[in-house]
Amino acid sequence: MAKKPQTRTGYRDSVDGQFITKEEADRRPRETEKQRIPMPNKGKGK
């Protein structure tokens, strides 16, 4: 069974650094960046 990815994709505005939606990033490709953001650990298995 395949593992779930440990990251999620986020889009960030290059001008002010705020997260934006994919649709907004598609409208302004010159001013946005696509990032892989690590998912937080659930703290299992101590």
MOVENDA-V335749 format. One line per field, one symbol per residue. ss: DSSP state (@ for helix, = for strand, . for the rest). phi: phi as a letter, one per 40 degrees, with the letter a starting at -180 (. if undefined). Layout:
BEGIN
ss = ???
phi = ???
END
This chain:
BEGIN
ss = ......=======.....==.@@@@@@.@@@=======........
phi = .cccccbbcbbbcccbgccbcccccccbccbbbcbcbcccccgcgc
END
